[in-house]
């Protein structure tokens, strides 16, 4: 699973990683969170619409978890049953960093709520793409969604939240996401190869 602050390049890197795995003969499915289900896409529209500035942090976290619960049951479980490798563009670590840390809900509170809401919280491997916020901002589109448009101080805390997760939990790796796309892809592939060769994957 690939995660990180807005503008870190995770969507591009998730696509490239999926293509690389498939090229290695590994059956692979890729999903974005929230999304990839009818319900999830509608929730995504609500969450990211700039019209919904009044949305509270508690509402955010519950909507994200609802979309994930649907994605897990509808798309991820069938893929895992087929013994496919699943690449995710975000997962619940985003909620811990965004709503839990940056939003003030509390990291431990967010983890407890996710544990109560989801069949599985932690991915086998979470790669946090870390890059300075100035670079992140330069990669974002001119027209930003509701989450991307939050103030710089919020996004600084998001980055802190991801790095804290990586320090405190197993299964997290931090990859330097600065530089050219292919260079970052090479770093991601190196970590994934090491992960598979270590035998830590649970499938």
N, CA, C and O of each residue as an XYZ file, in Angstrom:
812
protein
N       0.836     -1.179      0.000
C       0.000      0.000      0.000
C       0.875      1.234      0.000
O       1.884      1.294      0.702
N       0.481      2.224     -0.795
C       1.223      3.470     -0.892
C       0.409      4.593     -0.266
O      -0.786      4.733     -0.527
N       1.079      5.396      0.570
C       0.381      6.469      1.252
C       1.321      7.642      1.431
O       2.521      7.543      1.171
N       0.758      8.757      1.880
C       1.561      9.942      2.107
C       0.739     11.196      1.923
O      -0.442     11.119      1.583
N       1.351     12.361      2.145
C       0.629     13.627      2.021
C       0.170     13.884      0.589
O       0.693     13.298     -0.359
N      -0.808     14.762      0.451
C      -1.259     15.166     -0.879
C      -0.095     15.731     -1.680
O       0.632     16.600     -1.200
N       0.081     15.232     -2.912
C       1.154     15.694     -3.764
C       2.430     14.884     -3.668
O       3.421     15.212     -4.321
N       2.424     13.818     -2.854
C       3.637     13.003     -2.702
C       3.893     12.105     -3.906
O       5.006     11.607     -4.076
N       2.874     11.890     -4.747
C       3.051     11.058     -5.936
C       2.539      9.647     -5.794
O       2.856      8.791     -6.621
N       1.754      9.380     -4.764
C       1.327      8.006     -4.494
C       0.470      7.407     -5.602
O       0.599      6.218     -5.894
N      -0.405      8.198     -6.228
C      -1.259      7.658     -7.282
C      -0.423      7.204     -8.474
O      -0.655      6.129     -9.025
N       0.538      8.017     -8.866
C       1.444      7.644     -9.961
C       2.265      6.423     -9.585
O       2.423      5.509    -10.394
N       2.788      6.399     -8.368
C       3.632      5.285     -7.948
C       2.830      4.000     -7.765
O       3.350      2.912     -8.010
N       1.577      4.107     -7.341
C       0.731      2.920     -7.231
C       0.485      2.320     -8.619
O       0.500      1.101     -8.786
N       0.260      3.183     -9.605
C       0.043      2.708    -10.976
C       1.305      2.027    -11.515
O       1.227      0.951    -12.108
N       2.464      2.654    -11.308
C       3.714      2.078    -11.799
C       4.053      0.770    -11.088
O       4.545     -0.170    -11.713
N       3.791      0.709     -9.782
C       4.062     -0.516     -9.037
C       3.160     -1.646     -9.518
O       3.608     -2.783     -9.663
N       1.899     -1.335     -9.763
C       0.972     -2.351    -10.279
C       1.452     -2.885    -11.612
O       1.438     -4.095    -11.838
N       1.876     -1.997    -12.496
C       2.384     -2.415    -13.806
C       3.640     -3.268    -13.655
O       3.812     -4.260    -14.363
N       4.517     -2.878    -12.727
C       5.751     -3.643    -12.519
C       5.447     -5.043    -11.994
O       6.014     -6.022    -12.478
N       4.561     -5.144    -11.013
C       4.201     -6.449    -10.459
C       3.580     -7.348    -11.523
O       3.909     -8.530    -11.615
N       2.693     -6.787    -12.314
C       2.077     -7.571    -13.389
C       3.126     -8.015    -14.395
O       3.052     -9.121    -14.931
N       4.105     -7.152    -14.651
C       5.193     -7.511    -15.549
C       6.080     -8.613    -15.006
O       6.751     -9.308    -15.769
N       6.086     -8.776    -13.686
C       6.845     -9.859    -13.054
C       6.029    -11.146    -12.973
O       6.484    -12.143    -12.413
N       4.823    -11.117    -13.533
C       3.966    -12.296    -13.502
C       3.174    -12.455    -12.225
O       2.663    -13.539    -11.946
N       3.060    -11.379    -11.433
C       2.313    -11.431    -10.184
C       0.883    -10.942    -10.444
O       0.701     -9.785    -10.822
N      -0.135    -11.788    -10.253
C      -1.514    -11.319    -10.407
C      -1.780    -10.184     -9.421
O      -1.630    -10.359     -8.212
N      -2.168     -9.037     -9.934
C      -2.258     -7.841     -9.102
C      -3.517     -7.046     -9.420
O      -3.860     -6.845    -10.585
N      -4.198     -6.597     -8.374
C      -5.302     -5.659     -8.504
C      -4.930     -4.382     -7.769
O      -4.225     -4.412     -6.761
N      -5.413     -3.262     -8.287
C      -5.098     -1.967     -7.694
C      -6.391     -1.198     -7.444
O      -7.284     -1.165     -8.291
N      -6.474     -0.577     -6.257
C      -7.670      0.177     -5.888
C      -7.277      1.497     -5.247
O      -6.220      1.617     -4.626
N      -8.151      2.487     -5.410
C      -7.933      3.761     -4.727
C      -8.923      3.877     -3.567
O     -10.050      3.386     -3.629
N      -8.465      4.535     -2.523
C      -9.262      4.677     -1.309
C      -9.394      6.164     -0.975
O      -8.384      6.843     -0.795
N     -10.623      6.679     -0.890
C     -11.895      5.976     -1.100
C     -12.211      5.870     -2.585
O     -11.760      6.680     -3.394
N     -12.994      4.855     -2.922
C     -13.413      4.713     -4.309
C     -13.511      3.271     -4.758
O     -13.479      2.345     -3.947
N     -13.633      3.093     -6.078
C     -13.667      1.797     -6.757
C     -14.885      0.938     -6.428
O     -14.927     -0.241     -6.778
N     -15.866      1.519     -5.762
C     -17.188      0.912     -5.630
C     -18.189      2.045     -5.863
O     -17.843      3.219     -5.726
N     -19.409      1.701     -6.210
C     -20.414      2.741     -6.431
C     -20.611      3.587     -5.180
O     -20.665      4.815     -5.248
N     -20.715      2.919     -4.043
C     -20.891      3.639     -2.780
C     -19.645      4.455     -2.446
O     -19.739      5.616     -2.047
N     -18.484      3.837     -2.613
C     -17.239      4.516     -2.285
C     -17.001      5.758     -3.123
O     -16.506      6.762     -2.611
N     -17.347      5.706     -4.403
C     -17.149      6.869     -5.265
C     -18.076      8.015     -4.872
O     -17.696      9.183     -4.949
N     -19.296      7.676     -4.449
C     -20.213      8.730     -4.014
C     -19.728      9.368     -2.703
O     -19.814     10.582     -2.519
N     -19.222      8.530     -1.809
C     -18.658      9.062     -0.563
C     -17.445      9.931     -0.879
O     -17.255     10.984     -0.270
N     -16.631      9.491     -1.825
C     -15.457     10.269     -2.227
C     -15.869     11.665     -2.705
O     -15.258     12.666     -2.331
N     -16.907     11.712     -3.530
C     -17.386     13.006     -4.029
C     -17.795     13.926     -2.878
O     -17.504     15.122     -2.896
N     -18.465     13.361     -1.886
C     -18.887     14.158     -0.733
C     -17.672     14.662      0.049
O     -17.601     15.834      0.418
N     -16.731     13.771      0.291
C     -15.562     14.116      1.098
C     -14.689     15.184      0.448
O     -14.166     16.059      1.138
N     -14.529     15.120     -0.860
C     -13.569     15.988     -1.531
C     -14.182     17.254     -2.115
O     -13.454     18.136     -2.570
N     -15.498     17.357     -2.111
C     -16.139     18.533     -2.690
C     -15.841     19.788     -1.866
O     -16.067     19.793     -0.656
N     -15.338     20.853     -2.502
C     -15.094     22.113     -1.783
C     -16.364     22.737     -1.228
O     -16.299     23.652     -0.406
N     -17.527     22.246     -1.672
C     -18.790     22.773     -1.173
C     -19.041     22.398      0.292
O     -19.841     23.035      0.976
N     -18.347     21.355      0.761
C     -18.640     20.820      2.088
C     -17.627     21.280      3.137
O     -17.063     20.466      3.867
N     -17.407     22.569      3.200
C     -16.428     23.116      4.137
C     -16.872     22.975      5.587
O     -16.047     23.036      6.499
N     -18.163     22.787      5.803
C     -18.674     22.669      7.170
C     -18.480     21.272      7.757
O     -18.807     21.043      8.921
N     -17.954     20.339      6.967
C     -17.804     18.964      7.441
C     -16.864     18.896      8.644
O     -15.774     19.467      8.615
N     -17.281     18.207      9.685
C     -16.451     18.065     10.884
C     -15.479     16.903     10.726
O     -15.635     16.052      9.850
N     -14.476     16.888     11.596
C     -13.483     15.809     11.559
C     -14.145     14.460     11.836
O     -13.798     13.458     11.210
N     -15.086     14.431     12.759
C     -15.774     13.167     13.068
C     -16.560     12.657     11.863
O     -16.591     11.456     11.595
N     -17.188     13.567     11.146
C     -17.902     13.168      9.937
C     -16.924     12.628      8.898
O     -17.185     11.604      8.266
N     -15.810     13.312      8.723
C     -14.771     12.868      7.786
C     -14.355     11.435      8.083
O     -14.376     10.577      7.201
N     -13.981     11.188      9.319
C     -13.425      9.881      9.660
C     -14.455      8.772      9.472
O     -14.109      7.676      9.030
N     -15.713      9.043      9.804
C     -16.751      8.024      9.649
C     -17.039      7.751      8.174
O     -17.265      6.603      7.792
N     -17.032      8.783      7.351
C     -17.258      8.586      5.919
C     -16.107      7.806      5.280
O     -16.340      6.901      4.479
N     -14.877      8.152      5.629
C     -13.729      7.413      5.086
C     -13.791      5.937      5.482
O     -13.537      5.059      4.657
N     -14.126      5.670      6.733
C     -14.198      4.279      7.183
C     -15.336      3.532      6.500
O     -15.207      2.346      6.196
N     -16.452      4.222      6.256
C     -17.566      3.586      5.547
C     -17.161      3.197      4.128
O     -17.477      2.100      3.668
N     -16.468      4.090      3.442
C     -16.007      3.781      2.085
C     -15.038      2.610      2.092
O     -15.075      1.765      1.198
N     -14.168      2.556      3.099
C     -13.200      1.454      3.185
C     -13.881      0.119      3.467
O     -13.512     -0.909      2.900
N     -14.876      0.146      4.347
C     -15.586     -1.098      4.648
C     -16.226     -1.672      3.394
O     -16.223     -2.886      3.194
N     -16.773     -0.806      2.549
C     -17.386     -1.254      1.306
C     -16.334     -1.759      0.318
O     -16.519     -2.794     -0.322
N     -15.226     -1.018      0.200
C     -14.152     -1.420     -0.704
C     -13.575     -2.765     -0.289
O     -13.308     -3.618     -1.136
N     -13.381     -2.957      1.012
C     -12.836     -4.221      1.508
C     -13.725     -5.394      1.112
O     -13.254     -6.383      0.552
N     -15.008     -5.271      1.409
C     -15.906     -6.400      1.180
C     -16.185     -6.638     -0.302
O     -16.251     -7.782     -0.752
N     -16.346     -5.564     -1.049
C     -16.780     -5.681     -2.442
C     -15.643     -5.978     -3.413
O     -15.841     -6.693     -4.395
N     -14.451     -5.436     -3.149
C     -13.375     -5.571     -4.130
C     -12.125     -6.264     -3.602
O     -11.541     -7.102     -4.290
N     -11.708     -5.916     -2.371
C     -10.431     -6.445     -1.888
C     -10.546     -7.915     -1.505
O      -9.687     -8.715     -1.876
N     -11.590     -8.283     -0.768
C     -11.749     -9.679     -0.367
C     -11.774    -10.624     -1.571
O     -11.070    -11.633     -1.548
N     -12.555    -10.343     -2.623
C     -12.521    -11.219     -3.796
C     -11.136    -11.314     -4.437
O     -10.742    -12.384     -4.901
N     -10.396    -10.202     -4.467
C      -9.050    -10.232     -5.032
C      -8.119    -11.117     -4.211
O      -7.337    -11.888     -4.766
N      -8.207    -11.003     -2.897
C      -7.362    -11.828     -2.036
C      -7.730    -13.305     -2.146
O      -6.857    -14.171     -2.082
N      -9.005    -13.592     -2.311
C      -9.432    -14.983     -2.484
C      -8.836    -15.596     -3.751
O      -8.591    -16.801     -3.814
N      -8.607    -14.751     -4.757
C      -7.992    -15.205     -6.004
C      -6.465    -15.204     -5.927
O      -5.782    -15.393     -6.933
N      -5.944    -14.992     -4.726
C      -4.497    -14.987     -4.474
C      -3.788    -13.862     -5.235
O      -2.646    -14.013     -5.671
N      -4.477    -12.746     -5.383
C      -3.876    -11.605     -6.053
C      -3.156    -10.705     -5.044
O      -3.540    -10.614     -3.878
N      -2.121    -10.057     -5.521
C      -1.473     -9.009     -4.746
C      -2.320     -7.750     -4.904
O      -2.691     -7.386     -6.020
N      -2.624     -7.097     -3.809
C      -3.469     -5.900     -3.839
C      -2.610     -4.664     -3.564
O      -1.954     -4.567     -2.527
N      -2.627     -3.727     -4.505
C      -1.938     -2.449     -4.343
C      -2.992     -1.385     -4.062
O      -3.937     -1.215     -4.832
N      -2.821     -0.674     -2.954
C      -3.782      0.348     -2.566
C      -3.169      1.740     -2.643
O      -2.049      1.971     -2.187
N      -3.921      2.655     -3.225
C      -3.600      4.074     -3.219
C      -4.353      4.667     -2.030
O      -5.504      5.084     -2.159
N      -3.699      4.701     -0.884
C      -4.210      5.059      0.436
C      -4.942      3.880      1.076
O      -5.466      2.993      0.402
N      -4.952      3.915      2.403
C      -5.751      3.021      3.220
C      -5.924      3.713      4.564
O      -5.843      4.939      4.643
N      -6.157      2.957      5.600
C      -6.561      3.577      6.864
C      -5.440      4.400      7.514
O      -5.718      5.236      8.374
N      -4.204      4.182      7.124
C      -3.116      5.022      7.640
C      -3.350      6.495      7.316
O      -2.915      7.371      8.063
N      -4.037      6.773      6.201
C      -4.374      8.162      5.877
C      -5.263      8.781      6.947
O      -5.058      9.927      7.345
N      -6.241      8.026      7.407
C      -7.131      8.536      8.454
C      -6.361      8.806      9.741
O      -6.624      9.790     10.433
N      -5.410      7.930     10.060
C      -4.616      8.152     11.271
C      -3.809      9.443     11.161
O      -3.708     10.200     12.126
N      -3.229      9.696      9.969
C      -2.400     10.892      9.781
C      -3.234     12.160      9.614
O      -2.917     13.202     10.187
N      -4.314     12.059      8.813
C      -5.126     13.246      8.515
C      -6.079     13.590      9.662
O      -5.915     14.611     10.329
N      -7.060     12.742      9.881
C      -8.052     13.055     10.907
C      -7.506     12.828     12.323
O      -7.774     13.610     13.235
N      -6.736     11.742     12.492
C      -6.228     11.421     13.813
C      -5.216     12.429     14.322
O      -5.370     12.972     15.415
N      -4.167     12.683     13.523
C      -3.089     13.567     13.970
C      -3.357     15.019     13.590
O      -3.435     15.885     14.462
N      -3.497     15.289     12.298
C      -3.662     16.678     11.853
C      -5.016     17.256     12.263
O      -5.115     18.440     12.581
N      -6.061     16.420     12.256
C      -7.397     16.912     12.575
C      -7.712     16.977     14.052
O      -8.741     17.529     14.444
N      -6.831     16.414     14.888
C      -7.021     16.504     16.326
C      -7.942     15.460     16.926
O      -8.265     15.529     18.112
N      -8.375     14.482     16.116
C      -9.240     13.433     16.653
C      -8.474     12.531     17.618
O      -9.057     11.933     18.522
N      -7.173     12.444     17.414
C      -6.327     11.601     18.256
C      -5.960     10.323     17.532
O      -6.837      9.593     17.073
N      -4.677     10.049     17.427
C      -4.216      8.869     16.703
C      -4.772      7.594     17.325
O      -5.262      6.721     16.609
N      -4.700      7.478     18.653
C      -5.181      6.262     19.305
C      -6.690      6.123     19.158
O      -7.194      5.008     19.016
N      -7.421      7.236     19.190
C      -8.871      7.186     18.991
C      -9.214      6.724     17.581
O     -10.138      5.936     17.383
N      -8.456      7.224     16.598
C      -8.693      6.838     15.205
C      -8.405      5.357     14.997
O      -9.136      4.675     14.278
N      -7.337      4.855     15.626
C      -6.988      3.444     15.491
C      -8.063      2.572     16.123
O      -8.433      1.541     15.562
N      -8.566      2.974     17.278
C      -9.632      2.198     17.928
C     -10.895      2.160     17.073
O     -11.514      1.108     16.913
N     -11.271      3.311     16.529
C     -12.472      3.371     15.700
C     -12.303      2.514     14.448
O     -13.236      1.819     14.047
N     -11.132      2.556     13.831
C     -10.871      1.739     12.646
C     -10.901      0.256     12.983
O     -11.419     -0.546     12.206
N     -10.355     -0.111     14.127
C     -10.342     -1.508     14.558
C     -11.761     -2.026     14.763
O     -12.055     -3.184     14.465
N     -12.634     -1.169     15.271
C     -14.030     -1.549     15.493
C     -14.836     -1.573     14.195
O     -15.880     -2.221     14.124
N     -14.354     -0.868     13.167
C     -15.138     -0.683     11.945
C     -14.720     -1.583     10.789
O     -15.542     -1.908      9.932
N     -13.458     -1.990     10.752
C     -12.926     -2.686      9.581
C     -12.513     -4.110      9.911
O     -12.073     -4.406     11.022
N     -12.663     -4.987      8.925
C     -12.239     -6.373      9.100
C     -10.719     -6.466      9.217
O     -10.193     -7.357      9.882
N     -10.025     -5.542      8.568
C      -8.566     -5.537      8.647
C      -8.075     -4.099      8.583
O      -8.436     -3.355      7.671
N      -7.265     -3.716      9.533
C      -6.794     -2.345      9.631
C      -5.463     -2.153      8.918
O      -5.342     -1.286      8.053
N      -4.474     -2.948      9.271
C      -3.108     -2.724      8.796
C      -2.824     -3.537      7.530
O      -3.178     -4.712      7.440
N      -2.189     -2.899      6.570
C      -1.725     -3.594      5.370
C      -0.472     -4.403      5.698
O       0.211     -4.133      6.685
N      -0.179     -5.404      4.855
C       1.075     -6.148      5.044
C       2.269     -5.200      4.989
O       3.187     -5.286      5.805
N       2.240     -4.299      4.015
C       3.335     -3.348      3.827
C       2.745     -1.988      3.476
O       1.944     -1.873      2.548
N       3.139     -0.965      4.213
C       2.744      0.402      3.907
C       3.993      1.203      3.575
O       4.886      1.359      4.407
N       4.041      1.706      2.354
C       5.157      2.551      1.931
C       4.700      4.001      1.999
O       3.810      4.419      1.259
N       5.312      4.750      2.883
C       5.014      6.170      3.027
C       5.961      6.938      2.113
O       7.180      6.885      2.278
N       5.392      7.648      1.154
C       6.176      8.477      0.250
C       6.361      9.839      0.895
O       5.409     10.607      1.030
N       7.584     10.132      1.292
C       7.849     11.355      2.051
C       8.591     12.367      1.190
O       9.585     12.046      0.538
N       8.088     13.587      1.201
C       8.719     14.669      0.442
C       8.336     15.986      1.109
O       7.300     16.071      1.770
N       9.156     17.000      0.942
C       8.862     18.286      1.579
C       7.576     18.885      1.025
O       7.188     18.617     -0.112
N       6.927     19.694      1.841
C       5.607     20.206      1.492
C       5.641     21.173      0.318
O       4.651     21.294     -0.403
N       6.757     21.864      0.111
C       6.861     22.758     -1.038
C       6.786     21.962     -2.342
O       6.128     22.372     -3.298
N       7.469     20.825     -2.361
C       7.410     19.966     -3.549
C       6.011     19.396     -3.718
O       5.485     19.352     -4.830
N       5.412     18.962     -2.626
C       4.038     18.452     -2.689
C       3.107     19.484     -3.298
O       2.316     19.170     -4.188
N       3.202     20.716     -2.815
C       2.316     21.778     -3.293
C       2.507     22.040     -4.779
O       1.545     22.317     -5.496
N       3.753     21.952     -5.241
C       4.025     22.209     -6.660
C       3.455     21.122     -7.559
O       3.254     21.348     -8.752
N       3.190     19.937     -6.999
C       2.663     18.824     -7.787
C       1.139     18.802     -7.832
O       0.554     18.070     -8.630
N       0.495     19.594     -6.984
C      -0.962     19.580     -6.920
C      -1.560     20.417     -8.048
O      -0.939     21.370     -8.518
N      -2.777     20.055     -8.483
C      -3.433     20.829     -9.542
C      -3.820     22.210     -9.047
O      -3.910     22.450     -7.843
N      -4.046     23.117     -9.990
C      -4.437     24.477     -9.618
C      -5.755     24.506     -8.881
O      -5.922     25.267     -7.928
N      -6.700     23.676     -9.317
C      -7.999     23.582     -8.660
C      -7.946     22.421     -7.678
O      -7.905     21.259     -8.084
N      -7.946     22.734     -6.396
C      -7.734     21.710     -5.372
C      -9.044     21.266     -4.741
O     -10.004     22.030     -4.651
N      -9.058     19.992     -4.301
C     -10.253     19.491     -3.635
C     -10.267     19.964     -2.178
O      -9.354     20.664     -1.739
N     -11.295     19.580     -1.441
C     -11.483     20.085     -0.075
C     -10.323     19.729      0.843
O      -9.932     20.539      1.683
N      -9.766     18.526      0.698
C      -8.660     18.115      1.554
C      -7.354     18.794      1.130
O      -6.585     19.248      1.977
N      -7.110     18.860     -0.172
C      -5.885     19.495     -0.667
C      -5.829     20.976     -0.304
O      -4.750     21.539     -0.119
N      -7.016     21.607     -0.203
C      -7.081     23.047      0.041
C      -6.923     23.428      1.512
O      -6.934     24.614      1.843
N      -6.777     22.458      2.385
C      -6.576     22.785      3.804
C      -5.247     23.542      3.979
O      -4.358     23.413      3.137
N      -5.100     24.317      5.044
C      -3.921     25.179      5.198
C      -2.608     24.409      5.341
O      -2.588     23.217      5.644
N      -1.525     25.131      5.113
C      -0.185     24.540      5.156
C       0.083     23.876      6.501
O       0.684     22.803      6.559
N      -0.362     24.511      7.580
C      -0.120     23.962      8.917
C      -0.755     22.586      9.069
O      -0.193     21.702      9.717
N      -1.917     22.412      8.472
C      -2.600     21.108      8.510
C      -1.760     20.058      7.794
O      -1.557     18.959      8.312
N      -1.274     20.395      6.607
C      -0.500     19.428      5.831
C       0.851     19.119      6.479
O       1.380     18.020      6.313
N       1.406     20.077      7.210
C       2.621     19.804      7.979
C       2.354     18.741      9.033
O       3.171     17.845      9.245
N       1.199     18.848      9.694
C       0.838     17.853     10.704
C       0.545     16.499     10.070
O       0.840     15.458     10.658
N      -0.036     16.508      8.868
C      -0.270     15.245      8.149
C       1.045     14.520      7.930
O       1.157     13.323      8.193
N       2.038     15.253      7.447
C       3.353     14.641      7.221
C       3.928     14.097      8.527
O       4.466     12.991      8.557
N       3.816     14.869      9.598
C       4.275     14.400     10.908
C       3.561     13.118     11.311
O       4.174     12.204     11.863
N       2.262     13.053     11.033
C       1.484     11.870     11.391
C       1.956     10.621     10.674
O       2.063      9.556     11.281
N       2.238     10.745      9.385
C       2.733      9.588      8.633
C       4.090      9.121      9.166
O       4.325      7.922      9.317
N       4.967     10.062      9.446
C       6.295      9.689      9.953
C       6.201      9.074     11.348
O       6.975      8.179     11.686
N       5.257      9.552     12.158
C       5.047      8.954     13.475
C       4.558      7.516     13.337
O       5.031      6.631     14.050
N       3.629      7.278     12.439
C       3.148      5.913     12.195
C       4.293      4.998     11.813
O       4.399      3.875     12.306
N       5.152      5.490     10.925
C       6.270      4.671     10.456
C       7.240      4.336     11.581
O       7.844      3.264     11.589
N       7.388      5.258     12.533
C       8.285      5.010     13.667
C       7.691      4.016     14.654
O       8.416      3.217     15.247
N       6.380      4.062     14.832
C       5.754      3.344     15.938
C       5.121      2.009     15.563
O       4.760      1.239     16.453
N       4.974      1.710     14.272
C       4.266      0.497     13.873
C       5.086     -0.329     12.888
O       5.782      0.212     12.029
N       4.992     -1.638     13.027
C       5.654     -2.533     12.090
C       4.960     -2.478     10.729
O       3.798     -2.084     10.626
N       5.682     -2.874      9.703
C       5.095     -2.945      8.375
C       5.083     -1.623      7.628
O       4.459     -1.515      6.572
N       5.767     -0.607      8.165
C       5.858      0.696      7.505
C       7.287      0.945      7.023
O       8.252      0.640      7.723
N       7.406      1.494      5.835
C       8.692      1.926      5.309
C       8.536      3.328      4.745
O       7.526      3.633      4.111
N       9.512      4.169      4.967
C       9.497      5.526      4.423
C      10.435      5.574      3.222
O      11.603      5.193      3.312
N       9.906      6.048      2.098
C      10.682      6.154      0.863
C      10.768      7.621      0.457
O       9.764      8.333      0.459
N      11.956      8.061      0.112
C      12.163      9.419     -0.368
C      11.430      9.589     -1.697
O      11.751      8.922     -2.680
N      10.441     10.488     -1.721
C       9.633     10.684     -2.924
C      10.033     11.930     -3.698
O       9.284     12.391     -4.559
N      11.204     12.480     -3.402
C      11.681     13.636     -4.157
C      12.355     13.162     -5.443
O      12.735     11.997     -5.562
N      12.496     14.063     -6.390
C      13.169     13.711     -7.639
C      12.210     13.232     -8.712
O      10.993     13.385     -8.604
N      12.796     12.645     -9.757
C      12.023     12.219    -10.919
C      11.169     10.985    -10.607
O      11.493     10.194     -9.721
N      10.084     10.843    -11.348
C       9.133      9.749    -11.133
C       9.812      8.386    -11.210
O       9.573      7.526    -10.362
N      10.653      8.184    -12.213
C      11.293      6.871    -12.380
C      12.258      6.567    -11.242
O      12.407      5.411    -10.846
N      12.913      7.596    -10.713
C      13.824      7.382     -9.582
C      13.051      6.937     -8.346
O      13.480      6.032     -7.630
N      11.916      7.573     -8.102
C      11.085      7.176     -6.968
C      10.552      5.772     -7.174
O      10.529      4.970     -6.239
N      10.123      5.469     -8.388
C       9.636      4.121     -8.698
C      10.713      3.079     -8.399
O      10.415      2.014     -7.859
N      11.953      3.384     -8.747
C      13.044      2.460     -8.464
C      13.211      2.206     -6.978
O      13.482      1.078     -6.568
N      13.052      3.238     -6.171
C      13.155      3.075     -4.717
C      12.011      2.219     -4.189
O      12.211      1.372     -3.318
N      10.805      2.445     -4.723
C       9.648      1.665     -4.288
C       9.840      0.197     -4.643
O       9.609     -0.680     -3.810
N      10.258     -0.075     -5.866
C      10.462     -1.455     -6.309
C      11.506     -2.146     -5.446
O      11.345     -3.316     -5.097
N      12.563     -1.445     -5.103
C      13.614     -2.022     -4.261
C      13.048     -2.474     -2.927
O      13.386     -3.555     -2.445
N      12.192     -1.663     -2.329
C      11.592     -2.018     -1.039
C      10.614     -3.180     -1.182
O      10.558     -4.057     -0.320
N       9.848     -3.187     -2.262
C       8.896     -4.273     -2.477
C       9.619     -5.593     -2.717
O       9.203     -6.629     -2.199
N      10.684     -5.564     -3.488
C      11.469     -6.781     -3.718
C      12.034     -7.314     -2.404
O      12.022     -8.521     -2.162
N      12.524     -6.419     -1.564
C      13.068     -6.845     -0.281
C      11.980     -7.434      0.593
O      12.218     -8.403      1.314
N      10.790     -6.859      0.536
C       9.666     -7.347      1.324
C       9.268     -8.743      0.907
O       9.090     -9.616      1.757
N       9.125     -8.973     -0.404
C       8.745    -10.301     -0.885
C       9.831    -11.340     -0.606
O       9.527    -12.486     -0.277
N      11.080    -10.943     -0.734
C      12.162    -11.899     -0.509
C      12.291    -12.260      0.964
O      12.843    -13.306      1.306
N      11.776    -11.385      1.847
C      11.863    -11.668      3.280
C      10.802    -12.668      3.732
O      10.897    -13.239      4.819
N       9.772    -12.877      2.871
C       8.716    -13.818      3.210
C       7.691    -13.281      4.178
O       6.957    -14.049      4.798
N       7.630    -11.918      4.320
C       6.683    -11.330      5.272
C       5.282    -11.215      4.741
O       4.349    -10.999      5.513
N       5.102    -11.353      3.428
C       3.778    -11.154      2.842
C       2.810    -12.239      3.292
O       3.126    -13.428      3.296
N       1.605    -11.780      3.674
C       0.562    -12.715      4.083
C      -0.457    -12.957      2.977
O      -1.365    -13.772      3.137
N      -0.309    -12.237      1.830
C      -1.160    -12.441      0.676
C      -2.387    -11.629      0.655
O      -3.178    -11.729     -0.284
